């Protein structure tokens, strides 16, 4: 994935390009290209600081920025990590995220 494609699709702080495999048909997947399912996850641990922001009804963007600062991985970043270790493909990640190729 080129640096331009990464930036266009909201992947921040990623030095591109990165190597990503394309889906391929094989006997193991019964010639469907994909086998099984894998989830993309965004998990936020609610710290005292985050709890205070939530209770104060602060903007979602502000809460998300603090959560990321505390180590939360955003959905696109979790997907990109799975592309890097060949758990999913670039086209599938972009399709799920509704992003551009």
PLY file of the C-alpha trace (Angstrom):
ply
format ascii 1.0
element vertex 101
property float x
property float y
property float z
element edge 100
property int vertex1
property int vertex2
end_header
0.00 0.00 0.00
1.53 3.29 -1.02
1.93 6.19 1.38
-0.68 8.11 -0.65
-3.29 5.35 -0.30
-2.58 5.06 3.42
-2.97 8.82 3.96
-6.06 9.02 1.74
-7.77 6.41 3.88
-6.98 7.98 7.24
-4.03 5.88 8.34
-2.04 8.36 10.39
1.56 8.05 11.47
2.27 5.14 9.12
5.37 5.27 7.01
4.45 3.84 3.63
4.60 1.98 1.51
3.89 -1.26 3.33
3.88 -4.72 1.83
0.46 -6.33 1.61
-0.58 -9.53 -0.08
-3.47 -9.71 -2.49
-6.16 -12.37 -2.00
-5.60 -15.58 -3.96
-7.77 -18.57 -4.75
-6.65 -21.86 -3.24
-7.97 -25.31 -2.36
-7.90 -24.47 1.36
-10.49 -21.68 0.91
-12.60 -23.76 -1.52
-11.72 -21.31 -4.29
-13.59 -18.46 -2.59
-10.48 -16.38 -1.82
-11.45 -16.03 1.86
-11.76 -18.61 4.60
-13.31 -17.89 7.96
-13.73 -14.50 9.53
-11.54 -12.17 11.47
-12.73 -9.17 13.38
-11.43 -5.64 13.51
-11.52 -4.26 17.03
-11.40 -0.92 18.73
-11.28 -1.33 22.49
-11.14 1.62 24.88
-10.17 1.12 28.49
-12.04 3.73 30.52
-9.50 5.45 32.75
-10.34 8.08 35.35
-9.42 10.80 32.85
-11.68 9.31 30.17
-14.49 8.80 32.66
-14.32 12.50 33.58
-14.54 13.49 29.90
-17.50 11.17 29.33
-19.36 12.45 32.40
-18.66 16.03 31.29
-20.22 15.13 27.90
-17.14 16.23 25.98
-16.94 15.80 22.20
-16.39 12.28 20.89
-13.29 13.45 18.99
-11.75 14.76 22.21
-12.50 11.52 24.05
-11.07 9.47 21.18
-7.89 11.57 21.07
-7.30 11.01 24.79
-8.06 7.28 24.43
-5.55 6.97 21.58
-3.03 8.81 23.74
-3.61 6.11 26.36
-2.86 3.37 23.82
-6.20 2.60 22.17
-5.78 1.33 18.62
-8.35 2.69 16.14
-10.29 0.35 13.85
-8.26 1.19 10.70
-5.01 0.66 12.60
-6.15 -2.75 13.84
-7.01 -3.69 10.26
-3.67 -2.46 8.96
-1.87 -4.54 11.59
-3.79 -7.60 10.32
-2.84 -6.79 6.72
0.82 -6.63 7.74
0.72 -10.16 9.20
-1.38 -11.50 6.29
-4.52 -12.15 8.35
-6.51 -10.16 5.78
-5.87 -8.45 2.48
-5.62 -4.81 1.46
-8.74 -4.91 -0.74
-10.79 -6.53 2.00
-9.65 -3.99 4.61
-10.47 -1.08 2.32
-13.85 -2.64 1.47
-14.78 -3.07 5.13
-13.67 0.45 6.00
-15.49 1.90 3.00
-12.22 3.41 1.85
-10.67 4.13 -1.54
-8.14 1.96 -3.34
0 1
1 2
2 3
3 4
4 5
5 6
6 7
7 8
8 9
9 10
10 11
11 12
12 13
13 14
14 15
15 16
16 17
17 18
18 19
19 20
20 21
21 22
22 23
23 24
24 25
25 26
26 27
27 28
28 29
29 30
30 31
31 32
32 33
33 34
34 35
35 36
36 37
37 38
38 39
39 40
40 41
41 42
42 43
43 44
44 45
45 46
46 47
47 48
48 49
49 50
50 51
51 52
52 53
53 54
54 55
55 56
56 57
57 58
58 59
59 60
60 61
61 62
62 63
63 64
64 65
65 66
66 67
67 68
68 69
69 70
70 71
71 72
72 73
73 74
74 75
75 76
76 77
77 78
78 79
79 80
80 81
81 82
82 83
83 84
84 85
85 86
86 87
87 88
88 89
89 90
90 91
91 92
92 93
93 94
94 95
95 96
96 97
97 98
98 99
99 100
